[in-house]
């Protein structure tokens, strides 16, 4: 059984995002890049399935610039077996990513396809659902627990009303939520071994996908700075300000 994990190269979540002076986009110069945190959870879950004897091979795929090799190597150091980089300098939108992942999943014969539920840079939350539709397979989104039993993936999902458990015949798409697991730290010996693990390079054209877009970014602006708060001397003063200034009561 094979597990395919999609990962995305994003600005590290600890870094404060800077907007370019001309407001054309986000400034990536001298910025630390990392695996999208939800994608890292997906890698960890695939590795745990391998350690449990459920999965025989874990394949990591990323779509992006040549520098995305760094994130693939980081995933290999966490326990994945081999990587695939679909190299492109163009921005990859969810539908394009889904089409490419469909091609990879079919070529590799993947039984379980794991993705982060969302990327922290664009917040689209679309790729996993689109991939399931394109492949015509079941999907378990916002997974907080995954068990593979007798050719089915039992996925516990986080929904508005609490938790929902569904059984998905394989192959299936699973998108990971924060509470699914806590990713491990890569050990130095595994980091060294990751440098020798196979990493194939492909292009979107290999999967019949063009990277043209019907969207144009008009302007990128940072959120307005919050004004400083004030201190009040009494409860009566607080109520007065909430009522007469903030108009919330």
N, C-alpha and C positions, 0 to 999 in steps of 0.2 A: 504494500500500500504506500502511495506517495502523498506527501503534503506539499502544496504550493503556497508560499507566503509572499504577499505583495508588500513591499516597503517603500516609503517615500522619504526623500532627502528634504529636510526642512530646517529652518533656523532653530537652534537649540532653545528649548522652552525657558531656560534661565536667562537668555539674552534679551535685552530691551530692543525692540524693533525700531529701526530708524527709517524715516521716509526720505527719499532723494530730494535734493533742493528744488528740482524742477517739478516735483510731485508726479513723476512718471511711473513710480513704482517704489519698491522697498530696496533700501541700500544693503547689498550683500557683501560689500568689500570688507575684508578682514573680520568677517562674522563667523562665529563657530556654527557649524552645521552638524546635525545629528539625525538619527532615525526618528521619524515621527513616533511619539510615545505610544500611541495606540497600535502602531505597526510593531513596535518592540514587544508589546504584550502578545501579539499574534505569533511572533517568532518564538517567544518563550513557550507558548501553548503547544506549538508544533514540536518543539524539542522535548517537551514533557511527554507528548504522545509517543515520540520515538523511544524515549527512555522506558516507557511503560510497555514497549513491545507492540504497540498498536500500529505505528508507522515505521516503515523500513527506510525511507529516505525523505529528507527535508530539503526542498528547493526554494531559494529566495530569488525573487525577481524585482527589479526596479526599473523605472522608466524616467530618464533624465539625462543630464550632462555626464561627461566622462568622470567628473569628480564624484558621482554617485557610487563609484567603485568603493569609496571609503566606507559608505554605509553598508554595502553588501559584505565587505570584509568584516565589518563589525558584527553583522548577523552571523557570519560563518564562525566567528570567534565565540559566539554564544551557543553554537552547537549545530547550525545548519550544515548540510553536506556540500552543496555547490550553489553557485549563483548565476544569474542571467541578467545582464544589463542591456536594456533596449535603449540605445544611445540616441538622444535628440537634444538639440539646444532650444527647441521650441517649447512653449508651455503646453503641458499635457492636460487636457480637460477630461472630466470623468468618463464621458462616453468613449473617447479615444483610448483611455486607459483600460476600460472594460473590454473593448474589442481586442486590444493587444493581449490582455490577460486571458481572454477566451482562447486565442491562438496558442498561447504558451500551455495552458491547461490541457488542451486537446493534443498538442504535440507530446507532452510529457505523460499523458494519461493520469493526471492527478485525480485522486479520490476525495481529498479534502482541500478546499481552497480557503485560506485564512487571510483576512484583511483587517486593518484597524477600522473601527466604525466611522472614523472621521480623521481628517488631517488638520493639524492646528494652524496651518497657514491660510487655507481657503474655506474651511468649515463647510464643505459641500454635502457630505454624508449622502453620496449618490452612487459611488463606484460599485460597492458590493451588490446593491439592488439591481443596478443595470447589468452587471455580470451575470447574476442569477437569471435575469430575463433573457439575455442573449444565449445562454447555455441551456435554458429550459430546465433548470434544476431547482431544488428547494433551497431556501435561504433561512438562516437563523441569525438575525441581527441583534446587536446589543447583548452579546452573550456574556453571562457572568459565570457559567459553568458548562463544560463540554465533556461528554462521555461517549465513547464509541463502543457499541455493543452489537454483535451479530449483524454487521454490515449496515448499521444505522448510527447516526449521530444524534444523541439526545442532548438538546441545547436548552439550557435555562436562560430565558431572556428577561431583561429588566424592562418592565412596561409601567405605564402610569398607575395601574391598579396594584402593582406589586411584582410578582414573578410569574412567568409563564414557561412551561416546559413543553417542547415540541420534539417529535421524532422525525428525522430527515433521512430518507434513503440516500446512499452515496452514489455518485458524487454530489457534494453539497457545498454551498457557500456559507461561511460563518464570519461575521464581523464582530470584533472583540470590544468589550467595554472595560472600564478601569478596574472593576472588581473581579475580573477573571483570574488574574494572577499578579505576582510581583516579579518583574524580570530580574534575572540574576546579573551579577557583574562578571565580565569576561576575565578569566585568569590569564596571566602572562603566557604560560605555555600554549594555551588555546589561541591567543592572539598570534603567536608565532606560527602555529600550525595553519591558521586561517590564510596566511600568505601563500601557502602551497595548494590550497583547495582550488578546484577548477572553477573558472568564471568565464562564461561564454558572452560574447558581445554580438548583439543583433541590432537591427534598425526597425523602425515602425513599418517600413516598406516590406520587410520580410513577412509581415502579417497582413499586408494589404491595407494598411492604415495610413492616411495622410494627416499631417498635423496642422492643417489649416483651421482657422477659427472664424466663427461669425460674430465673435465678441471683440470689442475694443475697450481697453482701459482708458477712460477719459481723464481721470484724476485720482490720485491717492493722497489722502490727508490723514494725519494722526488725529486721534480723538481729542476733543478739547480738554484742557487741564481743569481739574476740579478746583473750585474755589475753597479757600480755607474755611474751616468750621468756626463756630463761636461757642463760648462758654456762657452759661446762665447761672445766676446766683440762687434761683429758687425754682420750685415746681411751678409756681404761679407764673413766673416770667417765661418758663418753657411753654406752658399752655398758651400764653398770650401770643408768643411768636409763632407757634404752630397754627394758631387760629387766624391771626391778623396779618402775618407776613408770608408764611408758607401756604396758608389756606388749605391745610390738609385735614383740619377738623372743624 
